[in-house]
Amino acid sequence: MEVQAEMEPSSSISLVAAVSYGIASMAMVFINKAVIMQYPHSMTLLTLQQLATSLLIHFGRRMGYTRAKGIDLATAKKLLPVSIFYNANVAFALASLKGVNIPMYIAIKRLTPLAVLIAGVLFGKGKPTTQVALSVLLTAAGCVIAALGDFSFDLFGYGLALTSVFFQTMYLVLVEKSGAEDGLSSIEIMFYNSFLSLPFLSFLIIVTGEFPNSLSLLLAKCSYLPFLVILVLSLVMGIVLNFTMFLCTIVNSALTTTIVGVLKGVGSTTLGFVLLGGVEVHALNVSGLVVNTAGGVWYSYAKYRQKKAKPAKLMSDLEAHKK
């Protein structure tokens, strides 16, 4: 039986959740890019990641390693929009990586915090404090400044990335709401999301013509050890990223999760310049990254002040691991 904890998540749990998500998110961008460069079937890759997640949690539950509950029809109906928005986000993001280099991809994705802030107001979450609003605006301004310095404009690729921003905003807002209102743990939301994704993704890879060619190419590529290693890393990191993202969103907030994504983007952008190239360093890039980082730090400080000022609230997200 799941026990509900009536307590505010500790600062250490919130910090670990945020840092873990940042590291996993940064690693996943490079791993996915490495796979897509050799294996262009992004929808099939996403399907494999979701299948691996579903099987791991299912067998973990059967063997007693997790207390995550089985599928409940009423809960599945509630979380179906989360799954749809999540997969649409990842699908558009993976597709955009085919034509957009990593620094510019990250610059576009950094607009997500502003979109989450606006969505929160529209969905009745209430207006943010002045410092939170200004810090998010500063973060978004930094990403625009950085982008202006080195856009090798690709309308289709950037259109895909911007569409991904919209879908990411929607699923983060819904995950935060589901965790708070339904008392679901990170693992349970991740299990529902991956399970509900499989029929949708299977349909897409057939309709788009990826299957069965993608499967035959995958089998051929797996005979090459370096690709097999990268593919396995992609599947494992897909599970880690989903878990840390849902955990961070529940114990912190949707906006905090996007800000962590923005800050990790600074490191990803720098590594993208060095490791993958394709973008000429410009003074606007450096200036934009500095402004972007300042906005993220300001946001962290504003949320810390806000958290200290408000009374403890009910918290119902228990991690579903047996110790």
N, C-alpha and C positions, 0 to 999 in steps of 0.2 A: 504494500500500500504506500502511495506517495504521501509524504508528510509535508505540510506547508509550513514554512518558516515565516514568522511575523517579525521580520527584522530588516533593516537596511543592509544591503550588501556591503561588506567591509571595503575599505579603501584598497587593501592589498588585492582582494579578488577583482575589484574593478580595474586596477592597474594591470594585473596579470592578464586579464581578459583582453584589454586594449592592446597591450604590447604583443601578446601572442597573435592576435588578429593582424596586427601591422606586419609582423615578420612573415606570417604565412601568406598574406596578400602580396607582399613584395616578391617573395620567392615564386609564387604561382604565375605572376605575369611573365617572368623569364622562362619558366618551365614550359608554359603553354606556347610561348613564342617559338621556343626551340622545337617543340613537337610540330606545330603548324608549318614551320619552314620545311619540314620533311614529309609531313602527312597533312594534306590540305583539307581533309574531311572533318571540319570542326564540329558538325552536329553529331557525327558518330563518336568523336572523342568525348563530347559532353554526355552522350548516352552511356558510354563505358564508365565514366566517372560516377554517374548516378547509380548505375547498377552495382558497382563496387561498394558504394556507400550503403545501399539497401541491404546487400548480402552481409556486410560486416555487422551492421546493427542487429539484423535478424538473428544471425548465428550467435552473436554476443548475448542477446536476450535469452535464446534457447539454452545457452551454456551457463547462464547465471552471472555473466560479467556486467550486465547492466539491468537496471530496473525499469527501463523504458517499457511502456504499455504497448500492447498490440494495436492493430488498426481498429479504430472506432469510426463507424460510418458518419455520425453527426460531426465529429471533429474533422474528418477528412473533407466533408463538404465546406466547413469553415475555412480550412487551410488550402483549398483548391486554388483560390486567387493568388495566394502566396507562391505556390508552385508555378503557376502560369507566368507571373511576373518575373520570378527568379530565372526560369529557363529562357524567357525572352531576353532578359538582360545578358545572361552568359552567352547565348547564341549570337546576339548582335555584337557583343564585345569580342568574341573569338573571330567572327567574320571581319570585324574592323582591323584586327591585328594582321590580316593578310596584306593590307595596303597601307597601314599607318604604322610608323616607327614608334617604339616604346615611349620616348620622351613626349611626343605629341599626343599619343594615346592617353597618357597619364594626365597631361595638361587639360584635355577635354573632360576626363572623368573627375577632375577636381572641381567641376561645377556642380557636382552632386550635393554637397552640403547646402548650397543656396537653394537648390530644388527641394531638399528635405525640409528646410526651414519654411519655405513657402507652403509646402504641402501640409506641414503641421498646423499652420495658421488656418488653412482652408478646411482641414478636417476637424477643427474645433479644439485643438490641443491648447490653444491660448497663445497670446503673443509672447515672444521671448523677451528677455531683459534687453536693455539697450546695449550693454556690453557684449552679450551673446550675438545679437543681430549685427553689430558693427564688426565684430571679429570674423564672422562668417563672410560678410561683404568684403572685408580686407583680404581674406583667403581667396575668394573668387576673383578679386581684382588682380591679385598676384599671379593667378594662373593665366589670366587674359594677357597680362604684360609679358609673361614668359612665352606664351604662344605666339604673340606678335613678332617675336624675334626670329622665329625659324619655321614658320608654317610653309612647307612645300605643299601647297594646297591640293588636296585630293577630296573633291566634293563628296563622292560616294562613300569613301572610307570614313570621313568625318561625320557624315550623315548617320552612318551605322553607329558610331561611337556616341553621338548625341542621343540617338534613340535608346541606346543602352543606359544612358544617364536617367532617362525618364522611367524606364522599367525598374532600375535599381532603386530609385526613390520610392516607387510604389511598394515594392516588396519589403523594404526596410521599415517603412511606416506600418505595414500590416504585421510584420514579425513583432515589432515592439508592442503593438496592440494585442496580439495573440498571447504573447508571453505574460503580459500584465493582467489580462482579463480572464484567460482560460487556465492559467497556472501550469502551462506546459514547460517542460525542461528543454534545454538546448538540444539534447539528443532526440527527444520526441519530435520536435519541430523538424529537425534534420531528417529523421526517418520518414515522416509524412511527406516532406518535400521531395525526397529522392524517389519514394515509392510512387507518388502521384505523377512524377515526371516521366516515368518510363513509357506509359502508353502514348503520351503526347509526343515524346521524342522519337519513339519507334515509328509513329505515323509520319513524322516529318522527314526522317531519313529515307523512307520509302517514296514519299511524294516528291521530294527534291531530287531523287535519283541517285543519292549517295550509296544506298544499299542496292545490290550486293557488291558493287565494285569496291566500296570502302572496306568491306570485310576481306576480300581477296588481297587488296593492297596491304592491309594491316598484317595479314598472315605472312606475306612476302617480306615486309619490312622487319617483322619480329625475328627473322633469322639473322639480322644484323644487330649484334650485341649492344653497341652504343645507343641505338634507337630504342631497343627493348628496355634498357635501363631508364632512359628519359621517359618512356611511356609509363613504366611502373611508378616512377617518381610523380608523374602527373596524376595518376589515379590516387596515390597515397595523399598527396598534397591537396587534391580535391576534397577528400574527406576532412583533412585537418582544417582547411580553409573554411568549409561550411560550418564545422563545429565552432571554431573560434569566432566566426562572424555572428552566428546566432547567439552565442554566449555573450559576446560584447554588446549586442543590441539589447538583450534582455536585462543584463545586470547594469548596463549604463543607459543608453538610449540610441535611437536611430541616428540622431544628429552626431553623437559622439563617435559612432562607428564610421560615419562618413569623414569626420575630421581626422580620425586615425588613418583612414585611407589616404587623405590629403597629405599628411605628414610623412607617411611611408613613401609617398610618391616622390618626395625630394630625393631620397636615397635611390629609388628606382630610376629616376630621371638621370641622375649623375652616373649610375652604373650603365644605363642605356647609352649615354654618350660614349663612355669608355669602351664597353664590351661589344656593342652592336653597331655603333656608328650611324651614318646616314643623316646626321644633323650637324650643322655647323654651329659652334658655340658663338653666341652673340651677347653683347652687353645687356640686352633686354632679357635674355634668358636668366642671367645671374640676378638681375634686379628683381625680376618676377619671382624667382625662387625665394629670395630674401623676404619680400613682402608676403609671399604665401606662408612661409614658415612663421613669420611674426604673427600673422593672423591665427595660425593654429595654436601657438603658445598663448596668445591673448584669450582665445576661446577656452583653453584648458584652465587658465587662471579664473576666468569668469564662472565656469561651471563649478570649480572648487569653492569659490565664494558662495555661490548659490546653494550648493549642497550643505555647507556648514550652517547657512542661515535658516534652512527649513527644518521642521521636525521630522523625526523618523517616520517612515511610511511602511505599509505592509509590503512584504516582498515574498513571492511564492515560487521563485525559480530555484529548485534544488537540483544540483547536478546528479545525473542518474548513474553514478559509478559506485560500486561497492568497494570499500577500502579493505 
